[in-house]
């Protein structure tokens, strides 16, 4: 591969760069729309309250390190005992509302709620990634990777768990773990409600994704033509295809924070501390864990645990914390300057992941002649129509999860199909990386500019889908080591993909099954065909040959975000085992590990549901272990601790306008890669006469910039997205509404309703008169602002007309205004334009419209 970028890659990267700020603008628009119209997503009443250091006890019964998929479950279940005080420490913030929107899943990678780990350089895998390193996203947020992941609910295969038990881990067979899957679950898929393999009423909601692209049903039709059943892969049999079951509730992401923490966050015996990074576990001279040292917003703190410290920091950071605390391979610990307490060579070893072959995309001919989308298209998603569908009607494409609307578990020629133990999983996506223009998928996966340009630049936004094969049971093993003794240094990650030749062979066969699927009549009718473009470095091989597929696997290597095994469970005579079957760390008392790192072998499917199961089972194990132990045995917390009132005052409510203005900062800070060093700063506020408008400034820490976001009055040339489908009004908003008070966003034009002689008005969609008197106003007279306050009298009317409010722009007829404010606010949106100066220089101009103000971004 050439070390010099090609012209095509330069053009591609420049195009993507100019799309980043509008991309950020679109995310800000979505965030504002959620704030204005979707209080169910904001869910401010149930959000977890962060505990200040001053409010924490000096000692708790249990300290849980990590509030992710496992830690959130543990915090819920252990705090069920009112006699136990539980502290949950999470290094990240609370989950952002944008994470709940399924379509935004790819944008969360590399965001501020991602640890942004990368593997060490390799010439054997991730060759087409930036610096030949694989990106390994991990959730730095309450809810952990359940906030970043693709929401797929897959339990794995029965034999996975039976194998765990056969390896010397009693109580971990399939019959033992199935009740814990069912305990967590609240299945809402109608055909599975009375299924013995599923549960209802649990904290974790499982549904199908609310929106499905047409191409997905065609792919499932092709699957039946290939001889596979479309079935519940979490039921009796796993082999086959399925519509993806997902951890979503009412179409929105259901993270473990949402499922397990929000409902119980007001328990007096549960404290949750965010932005709290644990530096080490404290171990005394008797090899007993007695507390943790952590830092929160620059303030260091030591807190003790009278019963246990539980590590739920994930498969990367649980072994890292053990090593930082003196538990690990003694020689390695000495090399980085850490005194070894317990020589446990298995810490950080046994690393396994589901590796996938990227770039396996297919083009097809859109059968719709009216230009409607048959697959995902970014240009359509970020549109006013989609935003209105999502915000007002709770429908539409933003409820789609584009990475795997469907999936399959299939057997290659290396696996006996009679065993129902498939060795390859297929992710079926109604899109490929060409469909988002490189704004999000390319960055999330870490593709180089040259790779993206060669594969996708010539086919941007052409109809396409992907069938991504991944290896379910890799033989290769990687490892994690400390970079140094600094707890803030990311560890060294060596996944060692494809060190076992059989892994590549199985993955190649998985790609051939994907090709066979595309050759079925249902997809052939759409002229489905492989993308003929090759990864840089693989062009010399014949398309779809074994050599080409192996080259593609090594160059376009994907993690499926499933690292496990680095604190493996096993019997005490296994030198690689870190914890026993009750998840207690060998050699240290009162210390457990409860997360995906304890898996001795990776499960045959997505790991989030199994990790939740592990935490459910571990909670019962911990309760059993402490059930018969008197409170006065061993170290206990001071009595006065039990008497503290853990209830705190209600957090100060932020006024509505301040919250709206803050979404600029919130969204920009969430996506630092997109916003670089940009931040929005409220430098002025409107004054009482309403003549002065707020100005927003973007401040770049490196280069002084002039004012970038300058507020301008809302003028006639600005289109309102709520009314741009109707003829334009002859007067701008201020003339219609008269006086606009300070700090009140100007409402959109009110709907006009014909007034009948008996003071009734009609809903023109069903022609039913509503017999309530209304106050009428002449068109050109100012309206008293008090008339816009929604009172209880009109609440039912608000609900009735939220979705379809008729607009009558013909001012020659006699129309009147309803005397209440409409049930919707102005939807903010953005606009871009490229200008070319006389000397040929190009400039991108960008505007954001929000709250009646036009903001121009000056680059």
C-alpha positions in Angstrom: 0.0 0.0 0.0 1.4 3.4 -1.0 2.6 5.7 1.8 1.4 8.7 -0.1 -2.4 9.5 -0.2 -4.1 9.3 -3.6 -6.0 12.1 -5.1 -9.2 10.2 -4.5 -8.5 9.8 -0.8 -7.6 13.5 -0.5 -10.9 14.4 -2.2 -12.8 12.0 0.0 -11.3 13.1 3.3 -11.9 16.8 2.3 -15.5 16.0 1.5 -16.0 14.2 4.8 -14.3 17.1 6.7 -16.7 19.6 5.3 -19.6 17.3 6.3 -18.5 17.0 10.0 -19.8 20.3 11.3 -23.2 19.9 9.5 -23.2 16.4 11.0 -22.7 17.9 14.4 -25.4 20.4 13.6 -27.8 17.6 12.8 -27.1 16.0 16.2 -27.7 19.3 17.9 -31.0 19.6 16.1 -32.0 16.1 17.2 -31.0 16.9 20.8 -33.1 20.0 20.8 -36.1 18.2 19.3 -35.8 15.6 22.1 -35.8 18.4 24.7 -38.8 20.1 23.2 -41.0 17.2 22.3 -39.8 14.0 24.0 -40.0 14.3 27.8 -40.2 10.5 27.8 -36.6 10.4 26.6 -35.4 13.1 28.9 -37.0 11.2 31.8 -35.7 13.8 34.2 -37.7 12.5 37.1 -36.0 9.2 37.2 -32.5 10.0 36.2 -29.8 8.8 38.6 -28.6 11.4 41.1 -24.8 11.8 41.3 -23.5 11.5 44.9 -21.0 14.2 46.0 -17.9 13.1 47.8 -19.0 15.0 50.9 -22.2 13.0 51.0 -20.5 9.6 50.8 -20.0 7.3 53.7 -16.5 6.4 54.8 -17.5 2.7 54.6 -20.0 0.6 52.8 -20.9 -3.0 52.9 -20.2 -3.4 49.2 -18.3 -1.3 46.8 -19.0 -2.0 43.1 -16.4 -0.7 40.6 -18.0 0.0 37.3 -21.6 0.9 36.5 -21.9 -1.0 33.2 -23.9 -4.0 32.1 -22.9 -6.0 35.1 -22.4 -3.3 37.8 -25.8 -1.8 37.3 -27.4 -5.2 37.8 -25.4 -5.8 41.0 -26.2 -2.4 42.4 -29.9 -3.1 42.0 -29.9 -6.6 43.4 -27.6 -6.1 46.3 -29.4 -3.0 47.5 -32.6 -5.1 47.7 -31.3 -5.9 51.2 -32.1 -2.8 53.2 -29.5 -3.7 55.7 -26.7 -3.4 53.2 -25.2 -0.1 52.1 -24.0 -0.2 48.5 -21.7 2.2 46.7 -21.5 2.1 42.9 -18.5 4.0 41.4 -18.7 4.8 37.7 -15.9 6.7 35.8 -18.2 8.3 33.3 -21.3 10.5 33.3 -24.9 9.6 33.2 -26.1 8.4 29.8 -26.9 11.1 27.2 -30.4 11.2 25.8 -29.0 10.8 22.2 -27.8 7.3 23.1 -31.5 6.2 23.3 -32.1 6.9 19.6 -31.3 3.6 17.9 -30.2 5.2 14.6 -27.5 7.1 16.3 -25.7 4.0 17.5 -22.7 4.5 15.2 -22.1 8.1 16.2 -21.5 7.1 19.9 -18.3 5.4 19.0 -15.3 7.8 19.6 -17.6 10.1 21.6 -17.0 11.4 25.1 -18.8 8.4 26.6 -16.4 5.9 24.9 -13.0 5.0 26.5 -11.6 5.0 22.9 -9.3 2.1 23.4 -7.2 1.0 20.5 -5.1 -2.2 20.0 -1.4 -2.3 19.5 -0.1 -2.1 15.9 -0.2 -5.3 13.8 0.6 -6.4 10.3 -1.7 -9.5 10.6 -5.0 -7.7 11.2 -6.6 -4.2 11.0 -4.1 -3.4 8.2 -6.5 -0.9 6.6 -7.2 0.9 9.9 -5.5 4.1 11.0 -2.0 3.3 12.2 -2.9 -0.4 11.8 -4.7 -0.4 15.1 -8.2 -1.7 15.7 -10.6 0.6 17.6 -12.1 -1.1 20.7 -15.1 1.1 21.9 -16.0 0.6 25.5 -18.6 2.5 27.4 -17.4 5.2 29.8 -20.8 6.0 31.0 -23.4 4.8 33.5 -24.8 1.6 31.8 -21.3 1.0 30.3 -21.2 -0.6 26.9 -25.0 -1.2 27.0 -25.2 2.5 26.2 -22.9 2.2 23.2 -23.7 -1.2 21.8 -26.1 -2.3 19.0 -28.7 -3.3 21.5 -28.8 -6.9 20.2 -30.2 -9.4 22.7 -28.6 -12.8 22.1 -28.0 -15.4 24.8 -25.5 -17.7 23.1 -25.7 -21.5 22.6 -26.7 -24.0 25.3 -23.4 -25.9 24.8 -21.4 -22.8 25.7 -22.6 -23.0 29.3 -22.5 -26.7 29.5 -18.8 -26.5 28.4 -18.2 -24.0 31.2 -19.5 -26.5 33.8 -17.4 -29.3 32.2 -14.3 -27.1 32.6 -14.7 -27.3 36.4 -17.2 -24.6 37.1 -20.2 -26.1 38.9 -23.5 -24.3 38.7 -22.8 -22.7 35.3 -24.5 -25.2 33.0 -27.3 -24.1 30.7 -30.0 -25.4 33.0 -28.5 -23.3 35.8 -28.1 -20.1 33.9 -31.4 -20.1 31.9 -33.5 -19.0 34.9 -31.3 -15.9 35.3 -31.8 -14.9 31.6 -35.6 -15.2 32.2 -35.4 -13.3 35.5 -34.0 -10.2 33.9 -36.2 -10.2 30.8 -39.4 -8.4 30.0 -40.2 -9.8 26.5 -42.6 -7.7 24.5 -42.6 -9.6 21.3 -46.1 -11.0 21.0 -45.2 -14.5 19.6 -42.9 -15.1 22.6 -45.0 -13.9 25.5 -45.9 -17.5 26.6 -42.7 -19.1 25.6 -40.9 -21.1 28.4 -37.6 -19.7 27.1 -38.6 -16.1 27.8 -39.7 -14.0 30.8 -42.0 -11.1 31.4 -41.9 -8.5 34.1 -38.2 -8.3 34.4 -36.3 -5.0 34.4 -34.8 -5.5 30.9 -37.2 -4.9 28.0 -36.7 -6.9 24.8 -38.5 -6.0 21.6 -38.0 -6.0 17.9 -36.7 -2.7 16.5 -39.6 -0.5 15.7 -38.5 0.3 12.1 -37.3 -2.1 9.5 -36.1 -1.2 6.0 -37.7 -3.1 3.1 -34.4 -4.7 2.0 -34.3 -6.6 5.3 -37.4 -8.6 4.6 -36.0 -9.5 1.2 -32.9 -10.8 2.8 -34.9 -13.0 5.1 -37.0 -14.2 2.2 -33.7 -15.2 0.5 -32.7 -17.0 3.7 -35.7 -19.3 3.5 -34.9 -19.9 -0.2 -31.4 -21.0 1.0 -33.0 -23.6 3.3 -32.8 -21.8 6.7 -35.6 -21.3 9.1 -36.5 -17.8 10.4 -36.8 -18.6 14.1 -36.3 -17.4 17.7 -32.5 -18.0 18.1 -32.9 -17.5 21.8 -35.2 -20.4 22.1 -34.9 -24.1 21.6 -32.7 -24.0 18.6 -30.1 -21.5 17.5 -29.3 -22.3 13.9 -31.2 -20.1 11.5 -32.1 -16.5 10.7 -34.0 -14.0 12.8 -35.3 -10.5 13.1 -33.0 -9.0 15.7 -34.3 -9.1 19.3 -33.1 -6.0 21.0 -32.8 -4.4 24.4 -35.2 -1.6 23.5 -38.3 -0.2 25.3 -41.0 1.5 23.3 -38.5 1.5 20.4 -35.7 3.3 22.4 -32.5 1.9 23.9 -33.0 0.1 27.2 -29.5 0.2 28.8 -28.8 -1.4 32.1 -28.8 2.0 33.7 -32.3 2.6 32.4 -33.5 -0.9 33.3 -31.8 -1.6 36.6 -30.7 1.8 38.1 -33.3 4.4 37.4 -36.1 2.5 39.1 -34.1 2.1 42.3 -31.9 5.1 42.4 -33.9 6.6 45.3 -33.1 3.7 47.6 -31.6 5.2 50.8 -29.0 2.4 50.9 -27.7 2.8 47.3 -25.2 5.6 46.5 -24.1 6.1 42.9 -21.1 8.3 42.2 -20.3 9.3 38.6 -17.0 10.7 37.2 -15.3 8.5 39.8 -12.2 6.7 38.5 -10.9 3.9 40.8 -7.1 3.9 40.9 -6.6 0.7 42.8 -8.1 -1.8 45.2 -6.7 -1.6 48.8 -5.4 -4.8 50.2 -4.2 -5.3 53.7 -1.4 -7.5 55.1 -3.8 -10.4 55.4 -4.5 -10.3 51.7 -8.0 -9.0 52.3 -9.5 -6.3 50.1 -10.8 -3.6 52.4 -11.6 -0.6 50.1 -10.7 1.4 47.1 -8.9 4.6 46.2 -10.5 6.7 43.6 -10.6 10.3 42.3 -13.6 12.4 41.5 -13.2 15.7 39.7 -9.7 16.0 40.9 -10.4 15.1 44.5 -8.9 11.8 45.9 -10.9 9.7 48.3 -10.4 6.3 50.1 -13.6 4.4 51.0 -13.7 1.1 52.8 -15.8 -1.9 52.3 -16.9 -4.0 55.2 -17.9 -7.0 53.1 -16.6 -7.0 49.6 -15.1 -5.0 46.7 -16.6 -6.1 43.4 -14.9 -5.3 40.1 -17.3 -4.9 37.2 -15.1 -2.7 35.2 -15.1 -4.9 32.1 -12.8 -7.2 30.3 -10.2 -4.5 29.7 -10.2 -2.6 33.0 -11.0 -5.3 35.5 -7.7 -7.0 34.8 -6.0 -3.6 34.6 -7.3 -2.8 38.1 -6.2 -6.2 39.5 -2.7 -5.6 38.1 -2.5 -2.1 39.4 -3.5 -3.5 42.8 -0.7 -6.1 42.8 -2.6 -9.1 41.5 -1.2 -10.6 38.2 1.8 -12.0 36.7 4.5 -11.2 39.2 7.3 -10.7 36.6 5.2 -8.3 34.6 4.2 -6.3 37.7 7.8 -5.9 38.7 8.7 -4.7 35.2 6.2 -1.8 35.6 7.2 -1.0 39.2 4.3 -2.6 41.1 4.9 -4.8 44.1 3.2 -8.2 43.5 0.8 -9.3 46.2 -0.5 -12.4 44.4 1.2 -14.1 41.5 -1.8 -14.8 39.2 -0.5 -15.3 35.7 -4.0 -15.6 34.2 -4.8 -11.9 34.8 -5.1 -10.2 31.4 -4.6 -13.5 29.5 -7.2 -15.6 27.7 -8.5 -12.6 25.8 -11.1 -13.5 23.2 -13.3 -11.5 20.9 -15.7 -12.0 18.0 -13.7 -10.9 15.0 -15.5 -10.0 11.8 -14.7 -9.4 8.1 -15.7 -5.9 7.2 -16.2 -4.4 3.8 -18.6 -7.3 2.8 -21.1 -5.1 1.1 -23.5 -5.6 -1.8 -25.1 -3.2 -4.3 -28.7 -3.6 -5.6 -31.2 -1.8 -7.7 -33.9 0.0 -5.8 -37.2 -1.3 -7.0 -39.1 1.8 -5.9 -39.6 4.1 -8.9 -40.6 7.1 -6.7 -37.1 7.5 -5.2 -38.3 6.2 -1.8 -35.5 4.5 0.1 -35.3 0.7 0.1 -32.4 0.8 2.5 -30.8 3.2 4.9 -29.8 6.6 3.5 -28.2 9.3 5.7 -29.6 12.0 3.4 -33.1 10.9 4.2 -32.6 10.2 7.9 -31.4 13.7 8.7 -34.4 15.4 7.3 -37.2 17.4 8.7 -39.7 14.7 7.8 -37.8 12.0 9.8 -37.3 14.4 12.7 -41.0 15.2 12.8 -41.9 11.5 12.6 -39.6 10.8 15.5 -40.4 13.8 17.6 -44.2 14.1 17.1 -45.4 10.7 16.0 -42.8 8.3 17.6 -42.4 6.5 14.4 -40.0 6.4 11.5 -36.4 5.5 10.4 -34.8 6.9 13.6 -36.1 3.9 15.4 -34.0 1.6 13.2 -30.7 0.1 14.3 -28.9 -0.1 11.0 -26.0 -2.4 11.9 -28.1 -5.6 12.3 -31.8 -5.4 11.6 -31.6 -9.1 11.2 -29.0 -11.8 11.9 -28.2 -15.5 11.4 -26.3 -18.3 13.0 -25.0 -20.7 10.3 -22.8 -23.7 10.0 -19.7 -23.7 7.8 -18.3 -27.0 6.3 -16.2 -27.2 9.5 -19.2 -27.6 11.7 -21.7 -30.5 11.9 -25.2 -28.9 11.4 -26.8 -31.8 13.3 -25.2 -30.4 16.5 -27.1 -27.1 16.4 -23.8 -25.4 17.4 -23.2 -22.9 14.5 -19.7 -21.5 14.2 -20.5 -18.3 12.2 -22.9 -15.4 12.9 -24.0 -13.1 10.2 -25.0 -9.4 10.8 -27.5 -8.3 8.2 -27.4 -4.5 7.8 -29.7 -2.5 5.5 -26.8 -0.3 4.6 -23.0 -0.2 3.9 -20.5 2.5 4.7 -21.2 4.3 1.4 -24.6 5.2 2.7 -23.5 7.6 5.4 -20.9 9.4 3.3 -18.2 8.4 5.6 -19.3 10.7 8.4 -19.8 8.1 11.2 -19.2 4.5 10.2 -15.7 5.3 8.8 -14.7 7.1 11.9 -16.2 4.5 14.3 -14.3 1.7 12.6 -11.1 3.6 12.1 -10.8 3.1 8.3 -8.0 5.1 6.6 -9.0 7.8 4.1 -7.5 5.7 1.3 -9.4 2.6 2.2 -12.7 4.4 2.4 -12.1 6.3 -0.9 -11.2 3.1 -2.8 -14.1 1.1 -1.5 -17.0 3.6 -1.4 -16.2 7.0 -2.9 -17.4 5.9 -6.4 -20.7 4.5 -5.1 -21.7 7.1 -2.5 -25.4 6.7 -1.6 -26.0 3.9 -4.1 -28.5 1.4 -2.7 -26.6 -1.2 -0.7 -26.6 -3.6 2.2 -24.1 -5.6 4.1 -23.8 -9.2 5.4 -21.0 -9.2 7.9 -19.6 -12.7 8.9 -18.1 -13.0 12.3 -16.3 -15.9 14.0 -18.3 -17.3 17.0 -15.7 -19.4 18.7 -12.1 -18.2 17.9 -9.2 -20.4 18.8 -6.8 -17.5 18.9 -6.1 -15.9 22.3 -4.9 -12.4 23.0 -3.8 -10.6 26.2 -3.8 -7.3 28.1 -0.7 -5.8 29.8 -0.1 -2.7 31.8 1.6 0.1 29.9 3.0 1.4 33.1 1.9 1.8 36.7 -0.2 4.9 36.0 -3.9 4.1 36.4 -4.7 6.8 33.8 -2.6 5.1 31.1 -4.7 2.9 28.8 -3.5 -0.7 28.9 -1.7 -2.5 26.0 -4.2 -4.6 24.1 -3.1 -7.5 21.9 -6.1 -9.3 20.5 -3.9 -11.6 18.3 -6.6 -12.2 15.7 -5.9 -15.0 13.3 -2.9 -16.4 15.1 -4.7 -19.8 14.7 -5.0 -20.5 10.9 -8.4 -22.3 11.5 -10.0 -19.0 12.4 -9.3 -17.4 9.0 -10.6 -20.6 7.3 -13.9 -20.5 9.2 -14.4 -16.8 8.5 -13.8 -17.3 4.7 -16.5 -20.0 4.7 -18.8 -17.6 6.5 -18.3 -15.0 3.7 -19.2 -17.7 1.2 -22.5 -18.4 2.9 -23.2 -14.6 2.7 -22.5 -14.8 -1.0 -24.8 -17.8 -1.4 -27.5 -15.8 0.3 -27.2 -13.0 -2.2 -27.5 -15.4 -5.1 -31.0 -16.5 -4.1 -34.0 -15.4 -6.3 -35.4 -12.8 -3.8 -32.1 -10.8 -4.0 -31.2 -11.7 -7.6 -34.5 -10.0 -8.6 -33.0 -6.8 -7.2 -29.7 -7.4 -9.1 -27.8 -7.8 -5.8 -24.1 -8.0 -6.5 -20.9 -7.7 -4.5 -19.1 -4.3 -4.4 -16.4 -4.9 -7.0 -14.0 -2.5 -5.4 -11.2 -4.0 -3.3 -9.5 -3.0 -0.1 -6.1 -1.4 -0.7 -3.6 -4.3 -0.6 -6.0 -6.8 -1.9 -6.6 -5.7 -5.5 -4.2 -8.3 -6.9 -6.5 -11.2 -5.8 -9.5 -12.4 -7.8 -12.7 -11.1 -6.3 -14.2 -13.6 -3.8 -11.3 -16.0 -4.1 -9.9 -17.6 -0.9 -6.9 -15.3 -1.2 -9.0 -12.2 -1.6 -11.3 -13.1 1.4 -8.3 -13.8 3.7 -6.7 -10.6 2.6 -10.0 -8.7 3.2 -10.3 -10.3 6.7 -6.8 -9.2 7.7 -7.1 -5.7 6.2 -10.7 -4.9 7.0 -10.8 -6.4 10.5 -13.7 -5.5 12.8 -14.2 -6.1 16.4 -17.8 -6.9 17.3 -17.2 -5.3 20.7 -17.1 -8.6 22.6 -13.8 -8.8 24.5 -14.1 -11.4 27.3 -12.0 -13.9 29.3 -9.3 -11.8 30.9 -10.2 -12.8 34.5 -11.2 -16.4 33.6 -13.3 -18.5 35.9 -11.8 -22.0 36.6 -10.9 -24.6 39.2 -8.0 -23.9 41.6 -5.7 -26.3 39.8 -6.0 -24.3 36.6 -3.0 -22.0 36.4 -4.8 -19.6 34.1 -7.9 -19.2 36.3 -8.3 -15.9 38.1 -11.6 -16.5 39.9 -13.4 -19.6 41.2 -16.9 -20.6 40.3 -18.3 -18.2 42.8 -16.3 -15.4 41.1 -14.0 -14.9 44.1 -10.4 -13.8 43.2 -7.9 -16.5 44.0 -5.5 -15.4 46.8 -7.5 -12.4 48.0 -10.4 -12.3 50.4 -13.5 -10.2 49.9 -12.7 -9.5 46.3 -14.8 -10.7 43.3 -14.9 -10.0 39.6 -18.4 -9.9 38.0 -18.4 -9.1 34.3 -17.6 -10.6 30.9 -13.9 -11.1 31.9 -14.8 -14.2 33.9 -16.0 -16.2 30.9 -13.6 -19.1 30.4 -14.6 -19.3 26.7 -16.6 -16.8 24.7 -20.3 -17.4 24.2 -21.6 -18.1 20.7 -23.4 -14.7 20.3 -23.5 -11.2 21.5 -22.2 -10.8 25.0 -24.4 -8.2 26.7 -27.3 -10.5 27.6 -24.8 -13.2 29.0 -23.0 -10.5 31.1 -26.3 -9.4 32.6 -27.1 -13.0 33.3 -23.7 -13.4 35.0 -24.5 -10.4 37.3 -27.9 -11.8 38.1 -26.4 -15.1 39.1 -23.5 -13.5 41.0 -26.0 -11.4 43.0 -27.6 -14.5 44.3 -24.2 -16.1 45.0 -23.2 -13.1 47.0 -26.4 -13.1 49.0 -26.0 -16.8 49.7 -22.4 -16.4 50.8 -23.3 -13.6 53.3 -26.7 -15.0 54.5 -25.5 -16.9 57.5 -22.6 -14.6 58.5 -23.4 -12.5 61.6 -23.0 -8.7 61.1 -20.4 -8.5 63.8 -18.0 -11.0 62.3 -15.0 -9.4 60.6 -14.6 -5.7 59.7 -17.8 -3.8 59.8 -18.7 -0.2 59.1 -19.1 2.2 62.0 -22.6 2.2 63.6 -23.1 5.9 62.9 -22.8 5.1 59.2 -26.0 3.2 59.4 -27.8 6.2 60.9 -26.9 8.6 58.2 -29.7 9.9 56.1 -28.7 9.2 52.5 -31.6 11.1 51.2 -30.5 14.4 49.7 -32.4 17.5 48.7 -33.9 17.5 45.3 -31.4 18.8 42.8 -31.9 22.4 41.7 -34.2 22.6 38.8 -32.7 24.2 35.7 -35.1 26.6 34.0 -36.3 25.6 30.6 -34.5 28.2 28.6 -31.1 27.6 30.2 -31.6 23.9 29.5 -32.3 24.6 25.9 -29.2 26.8 25.5 -27.1 24.2 27.2 -27.8 21.5 24.7 -25.3 23.2 22.4 -22.5 22.6 24.9 -23.9 19.1 25.9 -23.9 17.8 22.3 -20.6 19.4 21.3 -18.9 18.0 24.3 -20.4 14.6 23.7 -18.8 14.5 20.2 -15.3 16.0 20.7 -14.1 14.4 17.5 -16.7 16.3 15.5 -16.5 19.6 17.3 -12.7 19.5 17.9 -12.1 22.2 20.5 -15.3 23.9 19.8 -17.6 24.9 22.7 -20.7 27.1 22.7 -20.6 30.0 25.1 -23.6 32.0 26.0 -22.1 35.5 26.1 -25.3 37.6 26.1 -28.9 37.2 27.2 -32.0 38.9 26.0 -32.9 42.0 28.0 -36.4 42.9 29.0 -37.2 45.1 26.1 -36.6 42.2 23.8 -34.4 44.2 21.5 -31.1 42.4 22.2 -30.6 38.8 21.2 -28.2 36.3 22.6 -24.9 35.7 20.8 -23.1 32.4 20.9 -19.4 32.0 20.4 -17.3 29.0 19.5 -14.0 29.2 21.2 -11.0 27.2 19.8 -8.3 26.7 22.4 -5.6 26.7 19.8 -6.5 29.4 17.5 -8.2 32.7 18.4 -11.3 33.0 16.2 -13.7 35.9 15.7 -17.2 35.4 16.9 -18.5 32.4 15.1 -22.1 32.0 16.1 -23.8 35.4 15.7 -27.4 35.7 16.5 -29.6 37.4 13.9 -33.2 38.2 13.9 -35.6 35.7 12.4 -36.3 37.1 8.9 -38.7 36.4 6.1 -36.2 34.3 4.2 -36.1 31.7 7.0 -38.3 28.7 6.3 -40.1 27.1 9.2 -40.0 23.4 9.0 -43.4 23.1 10.4 -45.0 25.1 7.7 -42.7 24.9 4.7 -45.1 22.4 3.1 -47.8 25.1 3.0 -47.8 28.4 1.1 -45.7 31.1 2.7 -47.4 33.6 5.1 -47.3 37.2 4.0 -46.1 38.5 7.4 -43.1 37.5 9.5 -43.6 36.0 12.9 -43.2 39.1 15.1 -46.1 40.8 13.2 -48.3 37.9 13.8 -47.6 37.5 17.5 -46.9 41.1 18.4 -44.8 41.5 21.6 -42.4 38.6 22.3 -41.4 38.7 26.0 -37.8 38.1 27.0 -36.6 34.5 27.3 -39.7 33.1 25.6 -39.1 31.3 22.3 -41.4 32.7 19.6 -44.1 30.1 18.8 -44.7 28.9 15.2 -47.6 30.3 13.3 -50.8 29.2 15.0 -53.2 27.0 13.1 -56.3 28.6 11.7 -59.7 27.1 12.3 -63.0 28.3 10.8 -65.3 29.7 13.4 -69.0 28.8 13.2 -71.8 31.1 14.4 -72.2 29.1 17.6 -68.5 29.6 18.5 -67.4 26.1 17.6 -64.5 25.1 15.4 -63.8 22.0 13.3 -61.1 19.4 13.2 -60.8 19.3 9.4 -59.5 15.8 9.5 -62.7 14.2 10.8 -65.1 17.2 10.6 -66.3 16.7 14.1 -67.3 20.0 15.8 -65.8 20.7 19.2 -68.3 22.6 21.2 -66.1 24.9 23.3 -66.1 28.6 23.0 -62.9 30.2 21.8 -61.6 33.8 21.9 -61.0 35.2 18.5 -58.4 37.8 17.5 -58.1 39.9 14.4 -55.0 39.0 12.3 -53.0 42.1 12.7 -53.6 42.9 16.4 -51.1 41.8 19.1 -52.0 38.9 21.3 -51.5 39.1 25.0 -48.8 36.6 25.9 -50.9 35.2 28.7 -53.2 33.7 26.1 -50.4 31.3 25.1 -50.1 29.6 28.4 -51.5 26.1 28.3 -54.0 25.6 31.2 -55.8 22.6 32.3 -58.9 23.5 30.3 -57.0 22.9 27.1 -54.8 19.9 27.9 -57.0 17.4 26.3 -57.2 19.6 23.2 -53.4 19.7 23.0 -53.3 16.0 22.9 -56.0 15.8 20.3 -54.3 18.0 17.8 -50.6 17.2 18.3 -50.1 15.2 15.2 -52.3 16.9 12.6 -53.0 20.6 13.0 -54.5 22.0 9.8 -53.1 25.2 8.5 -55.2 27.6 6.4 -52.9 30.2 4.8 -55.7 32.0 2.9 -56.0 35.2 4.8 -59.0 36.5 2.8 -61.3 34.1 4.7 -62.5 34.8 8.2 -60.3 32.8 10.5 -59.5 33.1 14.2 -56.8 32.0 16.6 -57.3 29.5 19.3 -56.5 31.1 22.7 -53.9 28.6 23.8 -50.4 28.0 22.7 -49.9 25.1 20.2 -48.7 21.8 21.5 -45.5 22.1 19.6 -42.4 24.4 19.6 -40.3 25.5 16.6 -38.2 22.6 15.4 -34.5 23.8 15.1 -32.7 22.8 11.9 -29.6 23.7 10.0 -28.7 24.8 6.5 -25.4 24.7 4.5 -24.2 26.4 1.4 -20.9 26.4 -0.5 -19.8 29.7 -2.0 -17.0 30.2 -4.5 -15.1 33.5 -4.5 -13.9 35.2 -7.7 -10.4 33.8 -7.2 -11.8 30.3 -7.0 -11.6 29.8 -3.2 -14.4 27.6 -1.8 -16.1 28.4 1.5 -18.7 26.5 3.4 -21.4 28.6 5.1 -23.5 27.0 7.8 -26.5 28.2 9.7 -28.4 26.8 12.7 -32.0 28.0 13.3 -33.2 27.6 16.8 -35.6 29.5 19.2 -36.4 32.1 16.6 -32.8 32.9 16.0 -30.5 32.4 13.0 -27.0 31.4 14.0 -24.2 31.6 11.4 -21.1 29.5 11.8 -18.1 31.4 10.4 -15.1 29.2 9.7 
